[in-house]
Amino acid sequence: MQDIKELTLQELENRLENFGVKKYHAKQIFSWIYKKLTLDFAQMSDLPKGLRDKLNAHFFISGLEIARKIKSNDGTKKLLLKLADANFIEAVIIPVNQRLTACVSTQVGCKFACRFCASGMNGFKRNLSCAEILDELLLLEKEVYPERLTNLVFMGTGEPLDNYEEVLKSAKIINSSVGFNMGARRISISTSGIIPGILRLAGEGLQIELSVSLHAADDKLRSELMPVNKRYPLKELIASCKAYSDKTNRQVTFEYILIKGMNSDLKNAQLLVRLLSGYKLSKVNLIPSNPVSGLGLEPPDKKNILLFKDYLFKQGVNVTLRRERGQDIDAACGQLRLKYEKN
Ligand code: SF4
C-alpha cells in the first residue's frame, strides 16, 4: 500500500494504465484531493465504482492530526501537527494584506543547529515525505477554506535543500495546474545556504523563489551563528546565488536577522553592502530577532534597526524590513514544537 500523494500526475497515470484504467481518471483524482480537499476514495463520486475499489486496494490517503492550534493577535495561525509515527511538526498560516501564505516544515528537527533557531535544538529526527509535506498544505487549505492559500514558503522546521527530492516533488505537485495550481513565483524555498542544492535547483527549469538565510556578512561571525557556513562559506555561497539568478532570471532574497550586539552595527552593514556589491538581482530582508527562550538573543533597539536599514538603502541595496509576526504565539520556526516536546 502506498500513499497516493507520493505520486506525480504522470506516475499516477502510469499506474492507472497498468490497472487497465483510462489515464484521464488521474486528473479527476488529483482534483478531488488537491482542489476539493477530499481524502476518501469513497467520496470521489465521478469515479467508476470498480476504480474506487482498485484505489482502495492499492493506495491510501494519509492525513495529519492537529495536536494544537493557536492564533496570534495579528491573525497568524500556527498548527502543531502529529505525524503517523507520533513525531510533531509545525505549519503556519500568515495573512498579510490580500495574501494568505502557508509556511511548511520539511524535516522533523534539523541538523544545522543555527544559533538563533529553536528547530535545531533537539537535533534531527527524519525527513518528511512528499505526502507529509502535501498533508501540511491540505490541512492549511482546510483552515482557510473557503478562501485559498495564495503563497507558500518552505521555511518551517528543517532545511528544505537537505531533503531535496521530497521537497521538489511536493513543489511540483503544488505548482501543477491539476494539483494546488499555485504559481512557481508564489512558492519560495528558504535555505541556510546548501550550495549543491542551490545549483541543482537552478537547473530545474522552475521559477521558484529562492531565499537564503545570511545573517552575517563575514565568515567568522556567520560560522558562529550558522555552523553550515564552515562547509559552504560566503564567497562560494554568493557565487551560487548569482548562478541561480543568472539561470532563472529571479531575484534572490537574503534574510538577515538583526541580533543585538552581534550583527547589527554599522560595520556589519558595511560588510553586507560589500558582499552584495554588483549583485543586481538581490534583495535583503531585515528581520528583528524574535526572542526564543533558552537562546538569549534579543533584537536591537528600533533606532539601530532603522540606521542599519537606511545605510543599506543609501548604498543602493534593495532592502525591506519585515514586521515580526506571531510573536505572542512563538511563531518563529520550531518554538511551539520545542515547547510541546518539553511539556
Ligand atoms: S534556521 Fe533552518 S537550517 Fe538553521 S537550524 Fe533552523 S531550521 Fe535548521
Residues whose N, C-alpha, C, O or C-beta is under 5 A from the ligand:
A	BS01	SF4	C110 F112 A113 C114 C117 S119 G120 G156 T157 G158 E159 S192
